[in-house]
Amino acid sequence: MNSSARAIRVLISVLGAVFALGIAGDGGAQTRAVPQSRQDIQLSFAPVVRNAAPAVVNIYTGRNISPWMMADPSFRQFFAEQAPRRVQNSLGSGVIVDPAGIVVTNNHVIARADEIKVILADRREFEAKVVRADERTDLAVLRIEAPGGKLPALAFADSDDIEVGDVVLAIGNPFGVGQTVTLGIVSALARTQVGITDYRFFIQTDAAINPGNSGGALIGADGRLIGINTAIYNREGGGGSLGIGFAIPSNMVRSVVSGAGAGQRLVRPWFGVNGESIVAERAVSLGLPRPSGVYVRDTQDGSPAERAGIRRGDIILQIDGREVQDLEALRFRIATHAVGQGVSVVVLRDGRERSLAATLVAPPETPARDVTALRGDQPLAGAVVANLSPALSDELMLDTEARGVVVVDVRRGSPAQRLGLQPGDVLMRLNDREIKATDDARRVASVPLPWRLQVRRGERVIQIVVGR
């Protein structure tokens, strides 16, 4: 009996059913049968865990914190070497995904760490080097050098093959107690409303996940990696599992890990669609049977979407045969591909489904960024702005379909800082004038007060009024 069958049988036992489902011969009705032997009752996940657990590691990070007096430049000048420093430690989990020593974990586990230590299940310890840190997915890739041969590693599963109800195991280091295995099922798929990362598309599980599990493995009954445990739902003031945990799907993990060991820069593919999720009211107006898909507002010039023939008014229904329920799902599907890969797209146009093909490319540096420092006697003085391109948007962790002028820096004590501008803000309109390029931002000084400045910050649009 293989490990998958054993895992399914033991889950039935754990849930208190202690029976196997069978199909009746004539009518096809389901019947239940009690275990026929002691061996049936004693089925275990141990073989699966025995193979997978050695590839799940504990991660300890240290951060050197200067004491408060070191903020004083005069103190720092004379006592920098003698000043005491304390080390702030934190812990998490990780997964070896390549026998050569490539470890994946959550970015928030290793963020701002001065030293990172990886401890294997057999208690060997290694210093780790960060080879890729990606805030947008909350994933980081580490490298460890293990003398004497290959390390145990987990193989990736195809997370698109996972179904609600599948048996899963979470392996990690909760609360620092040591490696722990918990059992559950996949509670939901494609959770796109969980605001944990920029790419919101999570596997939800009821396997117990607690602080310290971050970066650990979510595996299927066959022992392959289906996700990286990342977050839990928690009531305010709570500190443990409530049976709602979230994992980054393995297909996204694989796309971030790819090329990291060779030192390649992470470049996400560009599709070039400006769209919006279809809500219930919009579905009714468009004559759709249910609210699903992405309505295309427009496509960017020269983009893969435009070259594929996608038009304004199309509704994107599928990518590579997988349903696209909303805009977050579309972004996820595109992000799991590599630059140069082709994707098949199914759109609804004039009541008919059409199949189109697109080849994804790296986000282009068009228009040129033209970094400009705004000066003069005007409220935006002190802001450094640039033209948004798909490449710059990706660099700044903004929506790659965003357009206009972005604030890349704000000088301390400047009028722009007093106005509340922040790096990443997109300047949209001044009074009735659209700010399309840095030239428009340069000319704002000639606009008489009062000003009504419209700024996009993340998903919010902010109105800033400047009086006389």
Protein Blocks (a to p, Z undefined) as FASTA:
>chain_A
ZZklmmmmmmmmmnonopacdddfklopacddddfbfklmmgcfklmmmmmmmmpccddd
ddddddfklmpmklmmmmmmmpccdddddddddddfbfnopacddfklmgoiabdcdddf
kopacddddfbdcfknopacdddddehiacdddddddfklpcehiacdddddehhlapcd
dddddfbghiakbcfbfbdcddddfbdcdehjgopacddfkopafbdcfbdcddehiabd
ehiacdddfklmmmmmnoklnopacddddehpacddddfklmmmnopabdcdjddfbdce
hiaklmnopaehiacfbgghiacfbfklmmmmmmmpcehiacdddddeehiacddddddd
ddddbdcfkiacdedjdfkgoiacddddfklmmmnopafkbgcjddfbdcehiaklmnop
aehiacfbgcjaccfbfklmmmmmmpccdddddddehjbccdddddZZ
